[in-house]
Amino acid sequence: MNTNPYSKNTAYKKTQVETASPEALILMLYDGAIKFMCQAEIAFEEHNIEQTSNLLLRIQAIFAELLTALDKEKGGEIAENLERLYVFFLEKLGDANVKKDPAPMLEIKPLVQNLRNTWELAMQKHQNSTQANNPPRPRLNVAV
């Protein structure tokens, strides 16, 4: 008998990720980055250097994944701008980790939140426009 209270949640998350559209996966990555930033903020306040470092590395891994998912051929100028933004985020997160200072991370946190909210809005508008016309749903090809 499995007594792990997190096993159902883990299985649910795994199914959610495996069945999500590419657009929804990007939203999940942004959500994860923001969640880990909030946790890193607390870890910085508690002077928990190991946890802080691990969280910052997780956030960096998310932006590295977003960076590799960019399709500059389809996304054009928007994908190129996102690439520059993700590299900037990676640099700031690296600075926060090396200097053991939350300021660089806190500097980019509102930018990440705005990017996440903009992505969600684009997904909603895309979904609404395709539902209105009711053709097979094409994918957003801005950055993936």
C-alpha positions, -999 to +999 in steps of 0.1 A: +000+000+000+014+034-010+012+058+019+030+087+002+006+116+002+024+132-027+022+103-051-013+112-064-002+148-069+030+137-087+010+113-109-015+141-117+013+166-125+030+140-148-003+134-167-009+171-169+025+177-184+023+148-208-011+158-222-005+196-223-002+215-255+032+232-263+016+265-254+004+252-220+038+237-213+054+271-217+029+286-193+037+258-168+074+266-171+068+303-164+046+293-134+074+270-122+100+298-125+078+322-105+071+296-079+108+288-075+116+326-073+092+329-044+108+300-027+142+313-033+132+347-018+123+329+014+155+308+013+175+340+009+158+355+039+165+324+059+202+325+048+197+289+035+225+290+009+222+254-003+184+257-008+188+291-024+214+278-048+193+248-057+163+269-064+182+294-086+196+265-106+161+251-111+150+285-124+180+287-147+171+252-160+136+264-168+149+294-188+175+271-205+146+249-216+126+279-228+157+291-247+161+257-265+124+256-273+125+288-293+120+285-330+136+316-345+125+305-380+088+305-372+090+331-344+111+356-362+118+388-343+096+378-313+117+347-308+149+366-312+137+391-285+127+363-262+161+347-267+178+380-255+154+382-226+160+346-215+198+351-217+194+382-196+174+362-171+200+335-170+228+361-164+208+377-135+201+344-119+237+334-122+247+368-105+222+361-077+237+327-071+273+337-073+269+368-052+244+352-028+223+383-033+186+382-041+186+416-058+193+404-094+166+378-091+141+403-077+150+426-105+138+401-131+108+387-112+083+413-123+095+408-159+090+371-157+055+376-142+046+400-170+059+376-196+038+348-181+007+369-180+012+381-216+017+345-227-015+334-210-034+363-226-020+353-260-032+318-254-067+329-245-070+352-275-057+325-298-082+300-283-111+325-286-103+333-322-101+296-332-133+288-313-151+316-331-141+302-365-142+266-353-115+252-377-090+227-365-069+245-339-035+255-352-007+260-327+008+293-317+041+294-335+055+325-319+082+309-298+078+271-300 
